[in-house]
Amino acid sequence: MLDLSFECFDWDAANIANCRRHGVALAEIEHALTHDAVVLVPDIKHSRDEERFIAVGKNANGRFLYVALTFRRIHGKRAVRPISARYMHRKEAERYEQARTKIRD
């Protein structure tokens, strides 16, 4: 199982712009990554210069978010750097819920 633990967020102007372009607020991303059950998988396709991951979580309203991220060390702390985020499409969210149900059963 991959480790999603971190001590802080690492935002920069480019990543903030990427997230906002998809209409996702920073607070939604922070909530999705710190609440409920977050699923984290390697993003092999985009892991060229750094190891990247895809996280799926929910915002405070229960809407699913798809978040591309990486981890960094900042002043000795493990930080998560969201690269981009978007709302999941209805069918993606349904497939995710079906897969989670199968795992729980």
Long-range contacts (C-beta under 8 A, 24 or more apart in sequence): 2-40, 2-41, 2-42, 2-53, 4-33, 4-38, 4-40, 4-55, 4-80, 5-78, 6-71, 6-77, 6-78, 6-79, 6-80, 7-77, 7-78, 7-79, 8-74, 8-77, 8-79, 8-80, 9-79, 9-80, 9-81, 9-82, 10-72, 10-74, 10-79, 10-80, 10-81, 11-81, 11-82, 12-81, 15-81, 15-82, 15-83, 15-84, 18-83, 18-84, 18-85, 19-82, 19-84, 19-85, 22-84, 22-85, 22-86, 22-87, 23-87, 24-65, 24-85, 24-86, 24-87, 28-59, 28-60, 28-63, 28-65, 28-85, 29-65, 29-67, 29-82, 29-85, 31-57, 31-58, 31-59, 31-60, 32-57, 32-58, 32-59, 32-65, 32-67, 32-85, 33-57, 33-67, 33-69, 33-80, 33-82, 35-60, 37-100, 39-96, 39-100, 43-68, 52-83, 56-88, 56-96, 63-87, 63-88, 64-88, 64-92, 64-93, 64-96, 66-92
